[in-house]
């Protein structure tokens, strides 16, 4: 597979941009989606039946409505008057009640004299393992008497990312980490970064990892047994050190890898600038982080240890930005919470919120949400359109002008640049203020995952190589292969 090469859609004299691509082990889409799955199958992130159809085949991962023929999960289907609760299971029927895949409960809600509708299936045990690469599909036990197939990776559409990236700082340069097929970790200095030094490495060799995400001078990874380990700036993730002071340009870095207490059955992790959110196999969201960071804007404090955030239903995707986080609910609603100085929460105000609030103005259901440590979140909707927000109290705006179907996004950081991964394997990018692609990397570059942070972007190619570039110079950008990955 040939390396990335730039193609200009519109001439630009000076375009500060850079792209970072990360792949996922995912299952609810092809390697091109946030999860990096393979077959874009109709299974949802939990391997179940909520109608999410996988981003990887270029089709929207939208909710096709309730399937009332499914006796195990009747969410959204009619229930008789007087019905209370029923046992349910949202995953593969063959997994229901097997191993860790325990049954959940479903309640009849919004009842009238003529009946009501079944609510979401909650409390069910879901698979807690995840193949780190597509080559492992069909070989990794799922904990429920089966093996993971492509398209059944538990968690969200962003689960099991194989590539992580951190900011560069005075102490550490920007670091790129890639999960090997075995679940071990390989890290290197981002060759596009201008800060010299050694990569931000864990103190000991890590193995059995499923997902990784990077923040400002720290990484967190999900293990295949559902735990979370972090290393780097302890002020962002260690409950024993959070709140002892503001994060500065010279972080205090621990030389040991910390297992975060109180977490189990985790399937995905999304690191913000100075905080972390995780998604569990029961589709719950938990977050914690440094209360001195921007996330406390709006006079509320982020919890120092993992704490559940109620989004009013099952979470299918999570994203963390600069002082805020967002989640995609199973019904296609996007909710955000935290800092709202610039309208990051998308609710028509600039007032921060300690509790999740719905993004308003999206014309249809969302199928994925991205933040990438940035201040400008975006969502991909079930009709294939891309919408972004964070302009004071104005509603989300549509990004138009793509050359074809979009399968995933990365939204940069302070650079204010966003890029879309196309179904062709190419990449198209735009400034937030322009809301239309203006630059393109070759349409057949074979990109399978994108990640970005600040002005740094990276892409993992189908050939297995990783290339990074910085967008502070004029286009065309010059992607550089990351040695050792």
Secondary structure, 3 states (H helix, E strand, C coil): CCCCCEEECCCCCCCCCCEECCCECCCCCCCCCCCCCCCCCCCCCCCCCCCCCCCCCCCCCCCCCCCCCCCCCCCCCEECCCCCEEEECCCCHHHCCECCECCEEEEEEEEECCEEEECCCECCCCCCCCCCCHHHCCCCECCCCCECCCCCCCCCCCCCECEEECCCCCCCCCEEEEECCCCCEEEEECCCCCCCCCCCCCCCCCCCEEEEEECCCEEEEEECCCCEEEEEEHHHHCCCCCCCCCCCCCCCECCCCEECCCCCCEEEEEECCCEEEEEECCCCEEEEECCCCHHHCCCCCCCCCCEEECCCCCEEEEEECCCEEEEEECCCCEEEEECCCCCCCCCCCCCCEEEEEECCCCCCCEEEEECCCCCCCEEEECCCCEEECCCCCCCCEEEECCCCCEEEEECCCCCCEEEEEECCCCEEEEECCCCECCEEECCCCCEEEEEEECCEEEEEECCCCEEEEECCCCCCCCCEECCCC
